[in-house]
Amino acid sequence: MTANDLVIRGATVIDGLGNKPIRADVAVRNGRITAVGEIGSDGAESVDAGGLALMPGIIDLHTHYDAQVTWDPTLSPSPSLGVTTAVMGNCGFGIVPSPPPLRDKIMRNLAVVEGMDLDALRAGIDWRFQSFAEYMAMLRGRGPYMNLGVLVGHSAVRTAVMGDDASVRKEPTAAELAEMKRLVSEAMDQGAIGLGASYSLNHSGWGGVPMPSTISDISEFDALVGAMGGPGRGVVEISSGPILPDRMEQIAARHGRRIFMSTAVALYNEQYPDRALSVFNDCAAAQARGNELYIQITCQPLSFDFTLASAYPFYSHSAFDPIKAADREQLKAAFRDESFRQAFRADLRNPKPGTVFQGNWDRIIVAAPIKPENAQLADRSIADIVRDSNRDPLDAMLDLGLEEDLDTGFIGRFFNAVDEGVEPLVKHKAGVIALSDAGAHLVYLCDAGFGLYFLGHWVRERGAFDIVEGVRRLTSHQAGLYGIPDRGRIEVGACADLLLFDPATVGISKSRRVNDLPGGGPRTIRDPVGVHGVYVNGIRVFDGKNYTTLDKGPGRVLDRFLPARAASPG
């Protein structure tokens, strides 16, 4: 009998399937689990767990590593934070198809809508691909440190087909729509996990132009969902903006598709405390009718980073319509203009559902003041800054930005900031823990450690879940919903994606800044707490302190999935 490649001894095994933890050894050979129990023989590598908990690796369904993977196969920091499988291309903002004349447009839009460093994108992306098939081949050759699934993107295919018109012209020609459908169908044949899209009011690209899918008629999205193939083939992820569950349910029912919505309307906002739960309940009602509609819910306070030079959390307000594509000098003139300020105030008195910022100035934080004389404003909210004065908070924010040439860094902590309001959402049957946005918004924040935060905060500290259910919600639940076979579980025959950790200490560090993007660009990362080892397909990729140096990462490019109706949600 061939010796095992890895044996982890004496672990408290939490299998991800909801079973009671057991003290056991786990053996691995050729990337799969061969035994769980008392194992006599050693492996080529043996690890004494000493009673630490062993769970399946965390599955992150909402990431934006599409560009980073081309220069960084480790996909830092997610593997260090316990993630072993990730899905990219969310919201439809992938980087394929990528005709060479449109590549800089793709990068410029990503820089704004996903808060990425444009210089790093230009310096780092290795454009060894143009089609979806070529991108998948590049990933396989790259050897990522995580398993990766890729969504084909509505905005990506719209840009490839319509070029500069993609963000301007609502209606494609019949030939253009046919070509978009062909590209979606082709990507599904080549292993896409599904379709990503957005109708978010808050998704704008370079110069404030809307991201392409957001201006399209919903019938175009419907047509692309149909182009994915027969019922149950692939999943749909959509940043649905103002589109409510009843419209999404019609599409889910028509195509037999499992649809995952992410929307500001379904995030807890203390100004509208009952609204998010009503959206979850509407999705649960759809499920009861046999139409699979889910909400991707973050388990962390959701933050947005921005400067007034690219103030995308405000773009859904009509006051910004005339200046979304304005240059810096034009923006300064507008922000100084009292008529603009009055228009913005009017918007905030009656905000539209789905808008990110709805007037709570306690939730806008000065993250990175530029001038030394403003250093005392760091980490303070706009409301706090004006609390003991007669200044209007909108004036205070705009005046600070103007003083610093629109480069002041702000963080908007707009949603999910009150645990009592968030708990019913993270526990809801219509919810799936996701929305980390890992790989994006790196200038001021990093939410890639959502799983460790969940285990530390919601399981250990608040007791909202016991450890068994907490682990299940991060592993087999996701794998089942997305039709990912043989992952998210510890059982014989399953892929050996494993996280060794200490439940008494697990969590994430405070954020820290590093300058390791291509060209020396800055980003924000977090470090794991209580993690002792991360294994992908039986290969250790992180030892608790450092990444393992490997000639090629052990991650697999996922391209075969169970149909939605056949896949159990776990």
Secondary structure as UniProt FT lines:
FT   STRAND          4..13
FT   STRAND          22..29
FT   TURN            30..31
FT   STRAND          32..37
FT   STRAND          43..48
FT   TURN            50..51
FT   STRAND          53..56
FT   STRAND          58..60
FT   TURN            66..67
FT   HELIX           68..70
FT   TURN            73..74
FT   TURN            76..78
FT   HELIX           79..81
FT   STRAND          83..88
FT   HELIX           90..92
FT   HELIX           100..102
FT   HELIX           103..113
FT   HELIX           118..124
FT   HELIX           132..142
FT   STRAND          147..153
FT   HELIX           154..162
FT   HELIX           163..167
FT   HELIX           174..189
FT   TURN            190..191
FT   STRAND          194..198
FT   TURN            201..202
FT   HELIX           206..208
FT   HELIX           212..215
FT   HELIX           218..227
FT   TURN            231..232
FT   STRAND          235..239
FT   TURN            241..242
FT   HELIX           245..255
FT   STRAND          258..262
FT   HELIX           264..266
FT   TURN            270..271
FT   TURN            273..274
FT   HELIX           275..288
FT   TURN            289..290
FT   STRAND          293..297
FT   STRAND          302..307
FT   TURN            308..309
FT   HELIX           312..314
FT   TURN            315..316
FT   HELIX           318..323
FT   TURN            324..325
FT   HELIX           328..336
FT   HELIX           338..349
FT   TURN            353..354
FT   HELIX           361..363
FT   STRAND          364..368
FT   HELIX           372..377
FT   TURN            378..379
FT   STRAND          380..381
FT   HELIX           382..386
FT   TURN            387..388
FT   HELIX           393..403
FT   TURN            404..406
FT   STRAND          409..415
FT   HELIX           419..426
FT   TURN            429..430
FT   STRAND          431..433
FT   TURN            442..444
FT   TURN            448..449
FT   HELIX           450..453
FT   HELIX           454..461
FT   HELIX           467..474
FT   HELIX           476..481
FT   TURN            482..483
FT   TURN            485..486
FT   TURN            492..493
FT   STRAND          498..501
FT   TURN            503..505
FT   STRAND          507..508
FT   STRAND          512..514
FT   HELIX           518..520
FT   STRAND          523..525
FT   STRAND          528..529
FT   STRAND          531..536
FT   TURN            537..538
FT   STRAND          539..542
FT   TURN            564..566
//
